Amino acid sequence: LVLAASVTTLYAILLAFIALIATMSLATLGHALHRLRVPTKMVYLLLMAYRYIFVIEQEYLRLLRAAKIRGFQPGTNVNTYRTFSYVIGMLLVRAALRAERVHQAMLCRGFTGKFYSLQEFQTAAAGWIFSIIMTVLIAGLIVMEVLEAGAL
């Protein structure tokens, strides 16, 4: 019973967190993190990683498709491990080359280390009220979890 209550509380906290961020785009999340004084490099790392993780995935699938066209059949032998290591090595090389090209393209377009947005991000009274209510609810769930753990 205690374990079920613990898992339920964990899911409630997780759902509250998802409700807070699920409705916003990643660009909005990046600007919000920047406004919350998260280090700028961490915010840029999040935004760039989100953008290019799908590009790297497509590149990986392309390399894997090329290997299968050449007759590669995955198994548990040395040839499979060697082929996958070659694919991962090529993926890293291509990702590094792409990163260099993206950096050069950003510099050509005048990137000075700051992303600009056409949207104006301002806090409103409704946002503050929602934040306070969600903070109180999450804090209440955490307190209930601590009290249940102390009762054991």
C-alpha positions as protocol buffer text, in pm:
chain_id: "A"
residue {
  index: 1
  type: LEU
  ca { x: 0 y: 0 z: 0 }
}
residue {
  index: 2
  type: VAL
  ca { x: 284 y: 236 z: 88 }
}
residue {
  index: 3
  type: LEU
  ca { x: 463 y: 149 z: -236 }
}
residue {
  index: 4
  type: ALA
  ca { x: 147 y: 218 z: -438 }
}
residue {
  index: 5
  type: ALA
  ca { x: 107 y: 557 z: -268 }
}
residue {
  index: 6
  type: SER
  ca { x: 471 y: 637 z: -338 }
}
residue {
  index: 7
  type: VAL
  ca { x: 439 y: 548 z: -706 }
}
residue {
  index: 8
  type: THR
  ca { x: 114 y: 746 z: -732 }
}
residue {
  index: 9
  type: THR
  ca { x: 280 y: 1051 z: -580 }
}
residue {
  index: 10
  type: LEU
  ca { x: 571 y: 1016 z: -818 }
}
residue {
  index: 11
  type: TYR
  ca { x: 334 y: 1000 z: -1115 }
}
residue {
  index: 12
  type: ALA
  ca { x: 143 y: 1303 z: -985 }
}
residue {
  index: 13
  type: ILE
  ca { x: 465 y: 1506 z: -968 }
}
residue {
  index: 14
  type: LEU
  ca { x: 565 y: 1387 z: -1314 }
}
residue {
  index: 15
  type: LEU
  ca { x: 225 y: 1477 z: -1461 }
}
residue {
  index: 16
  type: ALA
  ca { x: 239 y: 1821 z: -1299 }
}
residue {
  index: 17
  type: PHE
  ca { x: 581 y: 1879 z: -1456 }
}
residue {
  index: 18
  type: ILE
  ca { x: 458 y: 1760 z: -1796 }
}
residue {
  index: 19
  type: ALA
  ca { x: 153 y: 1987 z: -1769 }
}
residue {
  index: 20
  type: LEU
  ca { x: 384 y: 2282 z: -1715 }
}
residue {
  index: 21
  type: ILE
  ca { x: 604 y: 2227 z: -2018 }
}
residue {
  index: 22
  type: ALA
  ca { x: 398 y: 2020 z: -2263 }
}
residue {
  index: 23
  type: THR
  ca { x: 205 y: 2311 z: -2407 }
}
residue {
  index: 24
  type: MET
  ca { x: 506 y: 2523 z: -2504 }
}
residue {
  index: 25
  type: SER
  ca { x: 741 y: 2493 z: -2795 }
}
residue {
  index: 26
  type: LEU
  ca { x: 1106 y: 2419 z: -2733 }
}
residue {
  index: 27
  type: ALA
  ca { x: 1203 y: 2772 z: -2840 }
}
residue {
  index: 28
  type: THR
  ca { x: 966 y: 2911 z: -2576 }
}
residue {
  index: 29
  type: LEU
  ca { x: 1111 y: 2670 z: -2320 }
}
residue {
  index: 30
  type: GLY
  ca { x: 1460 y: 2793 z: -2412 }
}
residue {
  index: 31
  type: HIS
  ca { x: 1362 y: 3157 z: -2365 }
}
residue {
  index: 32
  type: ALA
  ca { x: 1186 y: 3070 z: -2038 }
}
residue {
  index: 33
  type: LEU
  ca { x: 1495 y: 2891 z: -1908 }
}
residue {
  index: 34
  type: HIS
  ca { x: 1704 y: 3192 z: -2008 }
}
residue {
  index: 35
  type: ARG
  ca { x: 1468 y: 3423 z: -1817 }
}
residue {
  index: 36
  type: LEU
  ca { x: 1495 y: 3190 z: -1516 }
}
residue {
  index: 37
  type: ARG
  ca { x: 1871 y: 3256 z: -1519 }
}
residue {
  index: 38
  type: VAL
  ca { x: 1974 y: 2913 z: -1644 }
}
residue {
  index: 39
  type: PRO
  ca { x: 2325 y: 2957 z: -1789 }
}
residue {
  index: 40
  type: THR
  ca { x: 2313 y: 3071 z: -2150 }
}
residue {
  index: 41
  type: LYS
  ca { x: 2543 y: 2797 z: -2272 }
}
residue {
  index: 42
  type: MET
  ca { x: 2314 y: 2531 z: -2122 }
}
residue {
  index: 43
  type: VAL
  ca { x: 2011 y: 2685 z: -2294 }
}
residue {
  index: 44
  type: TYR
  ca { x: 2190 y: 2698 z: -2630 }
}
residue {
  index: 45
  type: LEU
  ca { x: 2309 y: 2341 z: -2582 }
}
residue {
  index: 46
  type: LEU
  ca { x: 1949 y: 2230 z: -2522 }
}
residue {
  index: 47
  type: LEU
  ca { x: 1817 y: 2417 z: -2826 }
}
residue {
  index: 48
  type: MET
  ca { x: 2093 y: 2297 z: -3059 }
}
residue {
  index: 49
  type: ALA
  ca { x: 2080 y: 1939 z: -2933 }
}
residue {
  index: 50
  type: TYR
  ca { x: 1705 y: 1926 z: -2987 }
}
residue {
  index: 51
  type: ARG
  ca { x: 1741 y: 2063 z: -3337 }
}
residue {
  index: 52
  type: TYR
  ca { x: 2025 y: 1839 z: -3449 }
}
residue {
  index: 53
  type: ILE
  ca { x: 1939 y: 1514 z: -3273 }
}
residue {
  index: 54
  type: PHE
  ca { x: 1691 y: 1441 z: -3552 }
}
residue {
  index: 55
  type: VAL
  ca { x: 1944 y: 1536 z: -3820 }
}
residue {
  index: 56
  type: ILE
  ca { x: 2197 y: 1295 z: -3667 }
}
residue {
  index: 57
  type: GLU
  ca { x: 1929 y: 1025 z: -3646 }
}
residue {
  index: 58
  type: GLN
  ca { x: 1855 y: 1064 z: -4017 }
}
residue {
  index: 59
  type: GLU
  ca { x: 2226 y: 1043 z: -4093 }
}
residue {
  index: 60
  type: TYR
  ca { x: 2253 y: 724 z: -3883 }
}
residue {
  index: 61
  type: LEU
  ca { x: 1958 y: 566 z: -4065 }
}
residue {
  index: 62
  type: ARG
  ca { x: 2114 y: 662 z: -4397 }
}
residue {
  index: 63
  type: LEU
  ca { x: 2447 y: 498 z: -4303 }
}
residue {
  index: 64
  type: LEU
  ca { x: 2269 y: 187 z: -4175 }
}
residue {
  index: 65
  type: ARG
  ca { x: 2064 y: 166 z: -4497 }
}
residue {
  index: 66
  type: ALA
  ca { x: 2385 y: 194 z: -4701 }
}
residue {
  index: 67
  type: ALA
  ca { x: 2538 y: -92 z: -4502 }
}
residue {
  index: 68
  type: LYS
  ca { x: 2231 y: -310 z: -4554 }
}
residue {
  index: 69
  type: ILE
  ca { x: 2231 y: -238 z: -4928 }
}
residue {
  index: 70
  type: ARG
  ca { x: 2589 y: -369 z: -4933 }
}
residue {
  index: 71
  type: GLY
  ca { x: 2467 y: -696 z: -4778 }
}
residue {
  index: 72
  type: PHE
  ca { x: 2518 y: -631 z: -4406 }
}
residue {
  index: 73
  type: GLN
  ca { x: 2319 y: -866 z: -4183 }
}
residue {
  index: 74
  type: PRO
  ca { x: 2338 y: -783 z: -3810 }
}
residue {
  index: 75
  type: GLY
  ca { x: 2431 y: -1068 z: -3581 }
}
residue {
  index: 76
  type: THR
  ca { x: 2651 y: -1142 z: -3282 }
}
residue {
  index: 77
  type: ASN
  ca { x: 2982 y: -1182 z: -3459 }
}
residue {
  index: 78
  type: VAL
  ca { x: 3297 y: -976 z: -3499 }
}
residue {
  index: 79
  type: ASN
  ca { x: 3194 y: -848 z: -3842 }
}
residue {
  index: 80
  type: THR
  ca { x: 2874 y: -699 z: -3699 }
}
residue {
  index: 81
  type: TYR
  ca { x: 3059 y: -523 z: -3419 }
}
residue {
  index: 82
  type: ARG
  ca { x: 3319 y: -392 z: -3663 }
}
residue {
  index: 83
  type: THR
  ca { x: 3049 y: -264 z: -3899 }
}
residue {
  index: 84
  type: PHE
  ca { x: 2860 y: -89 z: -3620 }
}
residue {
  index: 85
  type: SER
  ca { x: 3183 y: 68 z: -3495 }
}
residue {
  index: 86
  type: TYR
  ca { x: 3253 y: 196 z: -3849 }
}
residue {
  index: 87
  type: VAL
  ca { x: 2898 y: 335 z: -3871 }
}
residue {
  index: 88
  type: ILE
  ca { x: 2930 y: 511 z: -3535 }
}
residue {
  index: 89
  type: GLY
  ca { x: 3274 y: 645 z: -3631 }
}
residue {
  index: 90
  type: MET
  ca { x: 3142 y: 782 z: -3960 }
}
residue {
  index: 91
  type: LEU
  ca { x: 2845 y: 930 z: -3775 }
}
residue {
  index: 92
  type: LEU
  ca { x: 3077 y: 1115 z: -3538 }
}
residue {
  index: 93
  type: VAL
  ca { x: 3293 y: 1240 z: -3825 }
}
residue {
  index: 94
  type: ARG
  ca { x: 2992 y: 1360 z: -4023 }
}
residue {
  index: 95
  type: ALA
  ca { x: 2839 y: 1522 z: -3714 }
}
residue {
  index: 96
  type: ALA
  ca { x: 3162 y: 1711 z: -3649 }
}
residue {
  index: 97
  type: LEU
  ca { x: 3179 y: 1829 z: -4011 }
}
residue {
  index: 98
  type: ARG
  ca { x: 2814 y: 1933 z: -4002 }
}
residue {
  index: 99
  type: ALA
  ca { x: 2869 y: 2120 z: -3675 }
}
residue {
  index: 100
  type: GLU
  ca { x: 3154 y: 2312 z: -3836 }
}
residue {
  index: 101
  type: ARG
  ca { x: 2937 y: 2400 z: -4138 }
}
residue {
  index: 102
  type: VAL
  ca { x: 2649 y: 2508 z: -3913 }
}
residue {
  index: 103
  type: HIS
  ca { x: 2885 y: 2724 z: -3707 }
}
residue {
  index: 104
  type: GLN
  ca { x: 3023 y: 2889 z: -4020 }
}
residue {
  index: 105
  type: ALA
  ca { x: 2670 y: 2946 z: -4154 }
}
residue {
  index: 106
  type: MET
  ca { x: 2562 y: 3104 z: -3824 }
}
residue {
  index: 107
  type: LEU
  ca { x: 2863 y: 3335 z: -3829 }
}
residue {
  index: 108
  type: CYS
  ca { x: 2785 y: 3432 z: -4191 }
}
residue {
  index: 109
  type: ARG
  ca { x: 2433 y: 3525 z: -4082 }
}
residue {
  index: 110
  type: GLY
  ca { x: 2562 y: 3748 z: -3806 }
}
residue {
  index: 111
  type: PHE
  ca { x: 2524 y: 3524 z: -3500 }
}
residue {
  index: 112
  type: THR
  ca { x: 2682 y: 3699 z: -3204 }
}
residue {
  index: 113
  type: GLY
  ca { x: 2598 y: 3452 z: -2930 }
}
residue {
  index: 114
  type: LYS
  ca { x: 2237 y: 3552 z: -2872 }
}
residue {
  index: 115
  type: PHE
  ca { x: 1913 y: 3420 z: -3017 }
}
residue {
  index: 116
  type: TYR
  ca { x: 1648 y: 3679 z: -3086 }
}
residue {
  index: 117
  type: SER
  ca { x: 1277 y: 3614 z: -3085 }
}
residue {
  index: 118
  type: LEU
  ca { x: 990 y: 3792 z: -3254 }
}
residue {
  index: 119
  type: GLN
  ca { x: 770 y: 3708 z: -2956 }
}
residue {
  index: 120
  type: GLU
  ca { x: 776 y: 3925 z: -2648 }
}
residue {
  index: 121
  type: PHE
  ca { x: 789 y: 3709 z: -2335 }
}
residue {
  index: 122
  type: GLN
  ca { x: 628 y: 3884 z: -2042 }
}
residue {
  index: 123
  type: THR
  ca { x: 471 y: 3744 z: -1731 }
}
residue {
  index: 124
  type: ALA
  ca { x: 105 y: 3813 z: -1665 }
}
residue {
  index: 125
  type: ALA
  ca { x: -101 y: 3781 z: -1349 }
}
residue {
  index: 126
  type: ALA
  ca { x: -258 y: 3455 z: -1471 }
}
residue {
  index: 127
  type: GLY
  ca { x: 86 y: 3304 z: -1520 }
}
residue {
  index: 128
  type: TRP
  ca { x: 195 y: 3399 z: -1170 }
}
residue {
  index: 129
  type: ILE
  ca { x: -125 y: 3258 z: -1018 }
}
residue {
  index: 130
  type: PHE
  ca { x: -84 y: 2933 z: -1210 }
}
residue {
  index: 131
  type: SER
  ca { x: 282 y: 2908 z: -1105 }
}
residue {
  index: 132
  type: ILE
  ca { x: 198 y: 2964 z: -739 }
}
residue {
  index: 133
  type: ILE
  ca { x: -83 y: 2707 z: -743 }
}
residue {
  index: 134
  type: MET
  ca { x: 136 y: 2446 z: -916 }
}
residue {
  index: 135
  type: THR
  ca { x: 424 y: 2514 z: -676 }
}
residue {
  index: 136
  type: VAL
  ca { x: 196 y: 2470 z: -375 }
}
residue {
  index: 137
  type: LEU
  ca { x: 51 y: 2149 z: -518 }
}
residue {
  index: 138
  type: ILE
  ca { x: 391 y: 2001 z: -596 }
}
residue {
  index: 139
  type: ALA
  ca { x: 529 y: 2106 z: -257 }
}
residue {
  index: 140
  type: GLY
  ca { x: 224 y: 1946 z: -92 }
}
residue {
  index: 141
  type: LEU
  ca { x: 286 y: 1622 z: -277 }
}
residue {
  index: 142
  type: ILE
  ca { x: 650 y: 1625 z: -173 }
}
residue {
  index: 143
  type: VAL
  ca { x: 556 y: 1689 z: 190 }
}
residue {
  index: 144
  type: MET
  ca { x: 305 y: 1403 z: 180 }
}
residue {
  index: 145
  type: GLU
  ca { x: 576 y: 1177 z: 36 }
}
residue {
  index: 146
  type: VAL
  ca { x: 822 y: 1273 z: 312 }
}
residue {
  index: 147
  type: LEU
  ca { x: 560 y: 1222 z: 583 }
}
residue {
  index: 148
  type: GLU
  ca { x: 472 y: 879 z: 443 }
}
residue {
  index: 149
  type: ALA
  ca { x: 837 y: 781 z: 430 }
}
residue {
  index: 150
  type: GLY
  ca { x: 883 y: 898 z: 791 }
}
residue {
  index: 151
  type: ALA
  ca { x: 577 y: 694 z: 905 }
}
residue {
  index: 152
  type: LEU
  ca { x: 744 y: 373 z: 796 }
}
